[in-house]
Amino acid sequence: MKTKTKTLFVTISLCLCLLSACVFINQNDTLDGTAWLLTLIDNIPPLSGTRLTVEFSSQLVDGSSGCNSYGGSYDIKGEKIFINQIAMTEMACLDPGVMEQEQTLIKYLQDAQNFALSEGYLLIFRSDGKALTFVPQD
């Protein structure tokens, strides 16, 4: 009987430790569970008729690049953000400039260094200080 009690106690203790670790991680991730609409790429609005988005959930990032969908993983350490392993669908978009805009968005995300939440905006900065500006997505 004592062995079963000890085993149960150890199992419950480990589960509580893992749960508390998960809560700690989620508390540090201010982007978890948020969805955003791109309004500016380095102070230039996206092409008319395109909708570029980003969503963050459980260290996964996904969204629309205006033509294709993309997804990857992300990690946050303080104000630092790292977006990794971005994969995309491969549809060809015929409207002028859409594919170039899409490539620019993905390059910015892959080079993401820092982020800031300010007055309802999400800014994601790349290494040269240029930024993507987002508003909350409806």
MIDOSE-1310 file (N, C-alpha, C; in nm, 2 decimals, decimal comma, always signed):
residues 138
mktk	+0,08/-0,12/+0,00/+0,00/+0,00/+0,00/+0,09/+0,13/+0,00; +0,20/+0,13/+0,07/+0,28/+0,24/+0,08/+0,34/+0,27/-0,06; +0,38/+0,17/-0,13/+0,44/+0,19/-0,26/+0,35/+0,25/-0,36; +0,22/+0,21/-0,36/+0,12/+0,27/-0,44/+0,10/+0,42/-0,40
tktl	+0,10/+0,45/-0,28/+0,08/+0,58/-0,23/+0,19/+0,67/-0,27; +0,32/+0,62/-0,26/+0,43/+0,70/-0,30/+0,43/+0,72/-0,45; +0,40/+0,62/-0,52/+0,39/+0,63/-0,67/+0,29/+0,74/-0,71; +0,17/+0,73/-0,65/+0,07/+0,83/-0,68/+0,11/+0,97/-0,64
fvti	+0,18/+0,98/-0,53/+0,22/+1,11/-0,48/+0,33/+1,17/-0,58; +0,42/+1,09/-0,62/+0,52/+1,13/-0,72/+0,46/+1,17/-0,85; +0,37/+1,09/-0,90/+0,30/+1,12/-1,02/+0,22/+1,25/-1,02; +0,15/+1,27/-0,91/+0,07/+1,39/-0,89/+0,17/+1,51/-0,88
slcl	+0,28/+1,50/-0,81/+0,38/+1,60/-0,80/+0,44/+1,64/-0,93; +0,47/+1,54/-1,01/+0,53/+1,57/-1,14/+0,43/+1,64/-1,23; +0,30/+1,60/-1,23/+0,20/+1,66/-1,31/+0,18/+1,81/-1,27; +0,18/+1,83/-1,14/+0,17/+1,97/-1,09/+0,29/+2,06/-1,14
clls	+0,41/+2,00/-1,13/+0,53/+2,07/-1,18/+0,52/+2,11/-1,33; +0,47/+2,01/-1,41/+0,46/+2,03/-1,55/+0,35/+2,14/-1,58; +0,24/+2,13/-1,51/+0,14/+2,23/-1,53/+0,18/+2,37/-1,49; +0,26/+2,38/-1,38/+0,30/+2,51/-1,34/+0,41/+2,56/-1,44
acvf	+0,49/+2,48/-1,50/+0,58/+2,52/-1,60/+0,51/+2,57/-1,72; +0,40/+2,50/-1,76/+0,32/+2,55/-1,88/+0,26/+2,69/-1,85; +0,21/+2,71/-1,73/+0,15/+2,83/-1,69/+0,25/+2,94/-1,70; +0,37/+2,91/-1,65/+0,48/+3,01/-1,65/+0,52/+3,05/-1,79
inqn	+0,53/+2,95/-1,88/+0,57/+2,98/-2,02/+0,46/+3,07/-2,08; +0,33/+3,03/-2,06/+0,23/+3,11/-2,13/+0,22/+3,25/-2,07; +0,25/+3,27/-1,95/+0,25/+3,41/-1,89/+0,36/+3,50/-1,95; +0,47/+3,44/-2,00/+0,57/+3,52/-2,06/+0,54/+3,55/-2,21
dtld	+0,45/+3,48/-2,27/+0,41/+3,49/-2,41/+0,29/+3,59/-2,42; +0,32/+3,71/-2,44/+0,21/+3,81/-2,45/+0,14/+3,81/-2,58; +0,19/+3,73/-2,68/+0,13/+3,72/-2,81/+0,04/+3,60/-2,82; +0,05/+3,50/-2,73/-0,02/+3,38/-2,74/-0,17/+3,41/-2,74
gtaw	-0,24/+3,35/-2,84/-0,39/+3,37/-2,85/-0,43/+3,50/-2,92; -0,34/+3,57/-2,99/-0,37/+3,69/-3,05/-0,37/+3,68/-3,20; -0,45/+3,76/-3,27/-0,46/+3,76/-3,42/-0,45/+3,90/-3,47; -0,37/+3,93/-3,57/-0,34/+4,06/-3,62/-0,36/+4,08/-3,77
lltl	-0,39/+4,20/-3,81/-0,40/+4,24/-3,95/-0,29/+4,34/-3,98; -0,21/+4,31/-4,09/-0,10/+4,40/-4,13/-0,16/+4,53/-4,18; -0,11/+4,64/-4,13/-0,15/+4,77/-4,19/-0,03/+4,85/-4,26; +0,09/+4,81/-4,22/+0,21/+4,88/-4,28/+0,33/+4,78/-4,29
idni	+0,40/+4,79/-4,40/+0,53/+4,73/-4,41/+0,63/+4,84/-4,43; +0,70/+4,87/-4,32/+0,80/+4,98/-4,32/+0,73/+5,11/-4,37; +0,62/+5,14/-4,30/+0,54/+5,26/-4,32/+0,47/+5,27/-4,46; +0,46/+5,16/-4,53/+0,39/+5,15/-4,66/+0,27/+5,05/-4,64
ppls	+0,15/+5,10/-4,68/+0,03/+5,01/-4,66/+0,04/+4,89/-4,76; -0,02/+4,78/-4,73/-0,03/+4,67/-4,82/-0,11/+4,71/-4,95; -0,09/+4,63/-5,05/-0,16/+4,65/-5,18/-0,31/+4,64/-5,15; -0,38/+4,73/-5,22/-0,53/+4,73/-5,21/-0,58/+4,59/-5,25
gtrl	-0,68/+4,54/-5,18/-0,74/+4,41/-5,21/-0,67/+4,29/-5,15; -0,56/+4,32/-5,08/-0,49/+4,20/-5,01/-0,51/+4,21/-4,86; -0,51/+4,10/-4,80/-0,53/+4,09/-4,65/-0,42/+4,00/-4,60; -0,32/+4,07/-4,52/-0,21/+4,00/-4,47/-0,23/+3,99/-4,32
tvef	-0,22/+3,87/-4,26/-0,25/+3,84/-4,12/-0,14/+3,76/-4,06; -0,14/+3,76/-3,92/-0,06/+3,68/-3,84/-0,13/+3,64/-3,72; -0,12/+3,51/-3,68/-0,19/+3,46/-3,55/-0,08/+3,39/-3,47; -0,09/+3,40/-3,34/+0,00/+3,34/-3,25/-0,07/+3,25/-3,16
ssql	-0,03/+3,12/-3,15/-0,10/+3,03/-3,06/+0,00/+2,92/-3,02; +0,02/+2,90/-2,89/+0,10/+2,79/-2,84/+0,23/+2,77/-2,91; +0,30/+2,88/-2,93/+0,43/+2,89/-3,00/+0,43/+2,85/-3,15; +0,31/+2,86/-3,20/+0,29/+2,84/-3,35/+0,24/+2,97/-3,41
vdgs	+0,29/+3,00/-3,52/+0,25/+3,12/-3,59/+0,19/+3,08/-3,73; +0,09/+3,15/-3,77/+0,03/+3,12/-3,90/-0,04/+3,25/-3,95; -0,08/+3,25/-4,08/-0,15/+3,36/-4,13/-0,16/+3,35/-4,28; -0,21/+3,46/-4,34/-0,22/+3,48/-4,48/-0,12/+3,59/-4,53
sgcn	-0,05/+3,56/-4,64/+0,05/+3,65/-4,69/-0,01/+3,73/-4,81; -0,14/+3,73/-4,82/-0,21/+3,81/-4,92/-0,25/+3,72/-5,04; -0,18/+3,61/-5,06/-0,22/+3,51/-5,16/-0,21/+3,37/-5,10; -0,10/+3,34/-5,04/-0,08/+3,21/-4,98/-0,09/+3,21/-4,83
sygg	-0,11/+3,09/-4,77/-0,11/+3,08/-4,63/+0,03/+3,03/-4,58; +0,07/+3,07/-4,46/+0,20/+3,03/-4,41/+0,19/+2,99/-4,27; +0,29/+2,92/-4,22/+0,29/+2,88/-4,08/+0,43/+2,85/-4,04; +0,46/+2,85/-3,91/+0,59/+2,82/-3,85/+0,58/+2,82/-3,70
sydi	+0,69/+2,84/-3,64/+0,70/+2,84/-3,50/+0,76/+2,97/-3,45; +0,73/+3,01/-3,33/+0,79/+3,13/-3,27/+0,83/+3,11/-3,13; +0,93/+3,19/-3,09/+0,97/+3,19/-2,95/+0,99/+3,33/-2,90; +0,95/+3,36/-2,78/+0,96/+3,50/-2,73/+1,05/+3,49/-2,60
kgek	+1,14/+3,58/-2,59/+1,23/+3,60/-2,48/+1,23/+3,75/-2,45; +1,15/+3,79/-2,35/+1,14/+3,94/-2,32/+1,07/+4,01/-2,44; +1,15/+4,10/-2,50/+1,10/+4,18/-2,61/+1,15/+4,12/-2,74; +1,23/+4,01/-2,73/+1,28/+3,94/-2,85/+1,18/+3,84/-2,90
ifin	+1,18/+3,83/-3,04/+1,09/+3,73/-3,10/+1,17/+3,67/-3,21; +1,15/+3,54/-3,22/+1,22/+3,46/-3,32/+1,12/+3,37/-3,39; +1,10/+3,39/-3,52/+1,01/+3,32/-3,60/+1,08/+3,22/-3,69; +1,05/+3,09/-3,68/+1,13/+2,99/-3,74/+1,05/+2,90/-3,83
qiam	+1,12/+2,83/-3,92/+1,06/+2,72/-4,00/+0,93/+2,76/-4,07; +0,93/+2,87/-4,14/+0,81/+2,92/-4,21/+0,79/+2,83/-4,33; +0,68/+2,77/-4,35/+0,64/+2,70/-4,47/+0,52/+2,77/-4,53; +0,50/+2,75/-4,66/+0,39/+2,82/-4,73/+0,32/+2,73/-4,83
tema	+0,20/+2,77/-4,86/+0,13/+2,70/-4,97/+0,20/+2,77/-5,09; +0,18/+2,71/-5,21/+0,25/+2,76/-5,33/+0,16/+2,80/-5,45; +0,06/+2,88/-5,41/-0,03/+2,93/-5,52/+0,03/+3,05/-5,59; +0,01/+3,06/-5,72/+0,07/+3,17/-5,79/-0,04/+3,28/-5,80
cldp	-0,01/+3,40/-5,76/-0,10/+3,51/-5,77/-0,07/+3,60/-5,88; -0,17/+3,63/-5,97/-0,14/+3,70/-6,09/-0,15/+3,85/-6,08; -0,21/+3,90/-5,97/-0,22/+4,05/-5,96/-0,08/+4,11/-5,94; -0,06/+4,22/-6,01/+0,07/+4,28/-6,00/+0,12/+4,31/-5,86
gvme	+0,24/+4,28/-5,82/+0,30/+4,31/-5,69/+0,26/+4,22/-5,58; +0,16/+4,13/-5,59/+0,12/+4,05/-5,48/+0,23/+3,95/-5,44; +0,29/+3,89/-5,53/+0,40/+3,79/-5,50/+0,52/+3,86/-5,43; +0,55/+3,98/-5,48/+0,66/+4,05/-5,42/+0,63/+4,10/-5,28
qeqt	+0,51/+4,14/-5,26/+0,46/+4,18/-5,13/+0,47/+4,06/-5,03; +0,42/+3,95/-5,08/+0,43/+3,83/-5,00/+0,57/+3,79/-4,96; +0,66/+3,79/-5,05/+0,80/+3,76/-5,03/+0,86/+3,86/-4,92; +0,82/+3,99/-4,93/+0,87/+4,09/-4,84/+0,82/+4,06/-4,70
liky	+0,69/+4,02/-4,68/+0,63/+3,99/-4,55/+0,71/+3,87/-4,49; +0,73/+3,77/-4,57/+0,80/+3,65/-4,52/+0,94/+3,68/-4,48; +1,01/+3,76/-4,56/+1,15/+3,80/-4,52/+1,15/+3,88/-4,39; +1,06/+3,97/-4,37/+1,05/+4,04/-4,25/+1,03/+3,95/-4,13
lqda	+0,93/+3,85/-4,15/+0,90/+3,76/-4,04/+1,03/+3,67/-4,01; +1,10/+3,63/-4,11/+1,21/+3,54/-4,09/+1,33/+3,62/-4,02; +1,33/+3,75/-4,04/+1,44/+3,83/-3,98/+1,39/+3,90/-3,85; +1,27/+3,86/-3,80/+1,22/+3,93/-3,68/+1,32/+3,92/-3,57
qnfa	+1,33/+4,03/-3,50/+1,43/+4,04/-3,39/+1,36/+4,08/-3,26; +1,27/+4,18/-3,27/+1,21/+4,24/-3,15/+1,06/+4,27/-3,19; +0,98/+4,28/-3,08/+0,84/+4,32/-3,10/+0,80/+4,42/-2,99; +0,70/+4,49/-3,02/+0,64/+4,58/-2,92/+0,49/+4,59/-2,94
lseg	+0,42/+4,59/-2,82/+0,28/+4,61/-2,82/+0,26/+4,75/-2,77; +0,20/+4,84/-2,85/+0,19/+4,98/-2,81/+0,06/+5,04/-2,86; -0,02/+5,09/-2,77/-0,15/+5,16/-2,81/-0,23/+5,08/-2,91; -0,24/+4,95/-2,89/-0,33/+4,87/-2,97/-0,26/+4,82/-3,10
ylli	-0,13/+4,85/-3,11/-0,06/+4,80/-3,23/+0,04/+4,70/-3,19; +0,07/+4,61/-3,28/+0,18/+4,51/-3,27/+0,28/+4,56/-3,37; +0,41/+4,58/-3,33/+0,52/+4,61/-3,42/+0,62/+4,50/-3,41; +0,66/+4,45/-3,53/+0,76/+4,34/-3,53/+0,88/+4,40/-3,61
frsd	+0,99/+4,42/-3,54/+1,11/+4,48/-3,60/+1,21/+4,38/-3,65; +1,27/+4,40/-3,77/+1,37/+4,32/-3,82/+1,51/+4,38/-3,77; +1,62/+4,31/-3,81/+1,75/+4,35/-3,76/+1,79/+4,49/-3,80; +1,74/+4,55/-3,91/+1,78/+4,68/-3,95/+1,69/+4,79/-3,89
gkal	+1,59/+4,75/-3,81/+1,50/+4,84/-3,74/+1,37/+4,87/-3,82; +1,36/+4,82/-3,95/+1,24/+4,84/-4,02/+1,13/+4,75/-3,95; +1,00/+4,79/-3,97/+0,90/+4,72/-3,89/+0,78/+4,68/-3,98; +0,71/+4,58/-3,93/+0,57/+4,55/-3,97/+0,48/+4,60/-3,86
tfvp	+0,37/+4,67/-3,91/+0,28/+4,72/-3,81/+0,14/+4,65/-3,83; +0,09/+4,60/-3,72/-0,04/+4,53/-3,72/-0,14/+4,59/-3,63; -0,27/+4,57/-3,66/-0,38/+4,60/-3,57/-0,45/+4,47/-3,53; -0,52/+4,47/-3,42/-0,59/+4,35/-3,39/-0,69/+4,31/-3,50
qd	-0,69/+4,18/-3,53/-0,78/+4,13/-3,63/-0,92/+4,10/-3,58; -1,02/+4,14/-3,66/-1,16/+4,12/-3,62/-1,20/+3,97/-3,63
